[in-house]
Amino acid sequence: MRIALCQLPVSPDPSVNLARVHTALDEAASGGASLAVFPEATMVRFGSDLRAAAEPLDGPFCSELAAACASAGVAAVVGVFEPAPDGRVYNTAVAFSAAGSQVAAYRKLHLFDALGQRESELVAPGSDVVVAALGGVPVGLQVCYDIRFPELTRALALRGAALVTVSAAWQAGLFKEEHWVTLLRARAIENTVWVAAAGQVPDPDSKPTRAPTGVGRSMLIDPLGVVRADLGPAAGVLVAEADMSFVDSVRATLPSLANRREDVFGQI
């Protein structure tokens, strides 16, 4: 499977972001990608009026994303916001097939109430673990802060995920970038899965904000924890190969999932 890491700046204007998604999908298609992974909050940057921007998953923004995937012939995972019943929004990663059908939606489970931020003031938590078939591969979906909770990646692996996507707007801060790289590699190693993480970078065309705009460092990591691709801090699209048969090869010689002690710790 060829995977495009789409490391985008995100504007407060959803129409600008849709244009950027179109361009990135065209680049992904040119590189032979079958799956493109986009950042968290690709719809509109944090610090914007998320309630005003949020749309149902059958609304105009996701409909345009579906059409863009169909036009490019590339499946995608994209971060959006949708209205929640309590007046907040869901921070959602939506998966589209290469034909443009909406395959799955994952609502972020773990909200970033840490390091001076209170995501839960505007965002409602989801409640489901989601694995979707994309490009013939079982893919587990995560969003940003989720990566700090190892039980989620383990649950995705136990549900059959060979690849885990992480859509992020990872905030800059002391040791934060080191945490990002370490956590992504750890989740890949612990669960012998591929990890494809796509992050935001700051938008040079938008006013500065205290809200997270991302440090970049979109990465593709193999089931042994080897970083196969790293986009660094600048905007861009990078297409890299991920051999899904490598998951079985690694698990045959390093069967850590099979060796876990459910009798002591349960299924997680």
ZIJOJO-V99313 format. One record per pair of residues at least 12 apart in sequence whose ideal C-beta (glycine too) atoms are under 8 Angstrom apart, sorted by the first residue. I is the first residue (numbers start at 1). J is the second residue. If there is no record, write none. Layout:
i/j
I/J
I/J
This chain:
i/j
1/34
1/35
1/135
1/136
1/137
1/163
1/241
1/242
1/243
1/244
2/31
2/32
2/33
2/34
2/35
2/239
2/240
2/241
2/242
3/33
3/34
3/35
3/36
3/37
3/163
3/196
3/220
3/239
3/240
3/241
3/242
4/24
4/27
4/28
4/31
4/33
4/35
4/36
4/37
4/74
4/237
4/238
4/239
5/37
5/196
5/197
5/198
5/218
5/219
5/220
5/229
5/231
5/237
5/238
5/239
5/240
6/21
6/24
6/25
6/28
6/36
6/37
6/38
6/39
6/198
6/218
6/237
7/39
7/198
7/199
7/200
7/201
7/216
7/218
7/231
7/234
7/235
7/236
7/237
7/238
8/20
8/21
8/24
8/38
8/39
8/42
8/200
8/201
8/235
9/200
9/201
9/202
9/203
9/204
9/205
9/206
9/213
9/235
10/39
10/41
10/42
10/44
10/45
10/169
10/200
10/203
10/213
10/214
11/44
11/45
11/203
11/205
11/206
12/44
12/45
12/47
12/48
12/206
13/44
14/43
14/44
14/53
14/61
16/205
17/42
17/43
17/44
18/61
18/64
18/65
18/68
21/38
21/42
21/65
21/68
21/76
21/78
22/68
22/71
24/36
24/38
24/237
25/68
25/69
25/71
25/72
25/74
25/76
26/72
27/237
27/239
28/72
28/74
28/237
28/239
29/72
29/73
29/74
31/237
31/239
32/239
33/74
33/239
34/74
34/75
34/98
34/135
35/74
35/75
35/76
35/77
35/134
35/135
35/137
35/139
35/196
36/74
36/75
36/76
36/77
36/237
37/76
37/77
37/165
37/167
37/196
37/197
37/198
37/218
38/76
38/77
38/78
38/79
38/167
38/198
39/79
39/167
39/168
39/169
39/198
39/199
39/200
39/214
40/79
40/91
40/93
40/108
40/143
40/144
40/167
40/168
40/169
40/199
40/200
41/79
41/80
41/81
41/91
41/169
41/200
42/78
42/79
42/80
42/167
43/55
43/61
43/78
43/79
43/80
43/81
44/81
45/169
45/200
45/203
45/206
45/209
45/211
45/213
46/169
46/209
46/211
46/212
46/213
47/209
47/210
47/211
50/81
50/89
50/122
50/123
51/83
51/87
51/88
51/89
51/122
53/81
54/81
54/82
54/83
54/89
54/90
55/80
55/81
55/82
55/83
56/82
56/83
57/80
57/82
57/92
57/94
57/102
57/105
58/102
61/80
62/80
62/94
62/102
65/78
65/80
65/94
65/96
66/96
66/100
66/101
66/102
67/100
69/96
69/97
69/98
69/99
69/100
70/98
70/99
70/100
71/100
72/98
73/98
74/98
75/95
75/96
75/97
75/98
75/103
75/134
75/135
76/95
76/96
77/93
77/94
77/95
77/96
77/134
77/139
77/141
77/165
77/167
77/198
78/93
78/94
78/96
78/167
79/91
79/92
79/93
79/94
79/143
79/167
79/169
80/92
80/93
80/94
82/105
82/107
84/123
84/124
85/124
86/124
88/120
88/121
88/122
88/123
88/124
89/122
89/123
89/124
90/107
90/108
90/123
90/124
90/126
91/107
91/108
91/111
91/119
91/123
91/143
92/105
92/106
92/107
92/108
92/126
92/143
93/105
93/106
93/108
93/141
93/142
93/143
93/165
93/167
94/106
95/132
95/134
95/139
95/141
97/134
98/135
103/132
103/133
103/134
104/130
104/131
104/132
104/141
105/130
106/126
106/128
106/130
106/141
106/142
106/143
107/124
107/125
107/126
107/127
107/128
108/123
108/125
108/126
108/143
108/144
108/145
108/146
109/125
109/126
109/127
109/129
109/146
109/149
109/152
110/125
110/145
110/146
110/148
110/149
110/152
111/123
111/125
111/145
112/144
112/145
112/171
112/212
114/145
115/171
115/173
117/171
117/212
119/145
129/152
129/155
129/156
129/159
131/156
131/159
131/160
131/161
137/162
137/163
137/244
138/159
138/160
138/161
138/162
138/163
139/161
139/162
139/163
139/164
139/165
140/153
140/156
140/157
140/159
140/161
140/163
140/164
140/165
140/193
141/156
141/164
141/165
141/167
142/156
142/164
142/165
142/166
142/167
143/166
143/167
143/168
144/166
144/167
144/168
144/169
144/170
146/166
147/166
147/168
147/180
147/183
147/184
147/187
147/197
148/179
148/183
150/186
150/187
150/190
151/268
153/187
153/190
153/191
153/193
154/190
154/191
154/268
155/268
156/191
156/193
157/191
157/192
157/193
157/257
158/257
158/267
158/268
161/193
162/193
162/194
162/244
162/247
163/193
163/194
163/195
163/196
163/242
163/244
164/187
164/188
164/191
164/193
164/194
164/195
164/196
165/195
165/196
165/197
165/198
166/184
166/195
166/196
166/197
166/198
167/197
167/198
168/180
168/197
168/198
168/199
168/200
168/214
169/199
169/200
169/212
169/213
169/214
170/199
170/200
170/212
170/214
170/215
170/217
171/212
171/213
171/214
171/215
172/215
176/215
177/215
177/217
180/197
180/199
180/215
180/217
181/217
181/219
181/227
184/197
184/219
184/221
185/221
185/225
185/227
186/225
188/221
188/222
188/223
188/224
188/225
189/223
189/224
189/225
190/256
191/223
191/257
192/223
192/224
192/247
192/250
192/251
192/254
192/256
192/257
193/223
193/247
194/220
194/221
194/222
194/223
194/242
194/244
194/246
194/247
195/219
195/220
195/221
196/219
196/220
196/221
196/242
197/217
197/218
197/219
197/220
197/221
198/218
199/214
199/215
199/216
199/217
199/218
200/212
200/213
200/214
200/216
201/213
201/214
201/215
201/216
201/233
201/234
201/235
202/214
215/233
216/231
216/232
216/233
216/234
216/235
217/230
217/231
217/232
217/233
218/230
218/231
218/238
219/231
220/240
220/242
222/242
222/246
223/246
223/247
223/250
223/251
224/250
224/254
228/240
228/241
228/242
